[in-house]
Amino acid sequence: MQTLVGWHIELEFQEENDRTRAAAMVRLADGTEFRSHGLAQRHPSDPEQLRVGEEIAGARALMELASQLLQKAHTEIDEASGRTSHMLK
């Protein structure tokens, strides 16, 4: 099996009080870059667990990246086939 390309995804987190923000970026082999953000907010009654905030905010940012990648693939399928395809999920 041969690997044709590799993707590197960057995730950065910012913690502020009860909020955790995540910024994600992926650069594809064709030079396309996608960026997204995710947010997690701790309920005042919950214990402070920074790792959990990072996991939630990071997951939300990655879900948005996934949505952008699916949309790109959908557009490329339409362009290559000359017809409208079903939205990928």
PLY file of the C-alpha trace (Angstrom):
ply
format ascii 1.0
element vertex 89
property float x
property float y
property float z
element edge 88
property int vertex1
property int vertex2
end_header
0.00 0.00 0.00
1.37 3.39 -0.98
0.61 6.65 0.79
-0.08 9.40 -1.72
-0.43 12.39 0.59
-0.52 13.30 4.24
-2.49 15.98 6.02
-1.35 17.91 9.03
-4.06 19.37 11.21
-3.18 22.09 13.67
-5.27 22.72 16.78
-4.70 25.59 19.17
-6.59 26.25 22.38
-7.28 29.37 24.37
-8.66 29.14 27.90
-10.42 32.11 29.44
-12.44 31.77 32.62
-15.14 29.18 31.90
-14.60 29.15 28.12
-12.29 27.14 25.92
-11.83 28.11 22.30
-10.23 25.90 19.68
-8.87 27.00 16.31
-8.21 24.29 13.73
-6.50 24.41 10.36
-5.76 21.79 7.71
-3.71 22.32 4.55
-4.39 19.91 1.70
-1.93 18.72 -0.93
-3.57 21.02 -3.53
-2.76 24.04 -1.35
-6.32 24.51 -0.08
-6.54 25.56 3.56
-9.57 25.19 5.75
-9.93 26.88 9.12
-12.57 26.45 11.77
-13.33 27.23 15.38
-14.98 25.43 18.26
-16.17 26.65 21.63
-16.84 24.96 24.94
-18.30 26.70 27.96
-18.26 25.18 31.41
-21.41 25.42 33.47
-20.74 27.36 36.71
-21.65 24.33 38.82
-19.23 22.00 36.98
-15.71 21.40 38.28
-12.85 22.99 36.35
-11.46 20.38 33.94
-9.40 22.09 31.24
-8.85 18.85 29.33
-12.59 18.31 28.93
-13.06 21.84 27.59
-10.25 21.24 25.10
-11.79 17.96 23.98
-15.21 19.52 23.41
-13.95 22.68 21.70
-11.48 20.64 19.64
-14.15 18.16 18.56
-16.44 20.99 17.48
-13.65 22.60 15.44
-12.82 19.26 13.82
-16.50 18.65 13.01
-16.57 21.98 11.19
-13.39 21.03 9.28
-15.03 17.74 8.32
-18.07 19.60 7.01
-15.88 21.87 4.88
-13.97 18.88 3.48
-17.23 17.11 2.61
-18.47 20.22 0.82
-15.22 20.46 -1.17
-15.51 16.79 -2.18
-19.16 17.28 -3.13
-18.26 20.24 -5.35
-15.44 18.29 -7.02
-17.76 15.34 -7.70
-20.28 17.69 -9.33
-17.62 19.39 -11.45
-16.11 16.09 -12.62
-19.46 14.46 -13.41
-21.27 17.48 -14.82
-24.34 16.76 -12.72
-25.64 17.40 -9.23
-24.73 14.70 -6.77
-26.29 13.82 -3.45
-24.84 15.73 -0.53
-22.23 13.65 1.28
-22.70 13.10 4.99
0 1
1 2
2 3
3 4
4 5
5 6
6 7
7 8
8 9
9 10
10 11
11 12
12 13
13 14
14 15
15 16
16 17
17 18
18 19
19 20
20 21
21 22
22 23
23 24
24 25
25 26
26 27
27 28
28 29
29 30
30 31
31 32
32 33
33 34
34 35
35 36
36 37
37 38
38 39
39 40
40 41
41 42
42 43
43 44
44 45
45 46
46 47
47 48
48 49
49 50
50 51
51 52
52 53
53 54
54 55
55 56
56 57
57 58
58 59
59 60
60 61
61 62
62 63
63 64
64 65
65 66
66 67
67 68
68 69
69 70
70 71
71 72
72 73
73 74
74 75
75 76
76 77
77 78
78 79
79 80
80 81
81 82
82 83
83 84
84 85
85 86
86 87
87 88
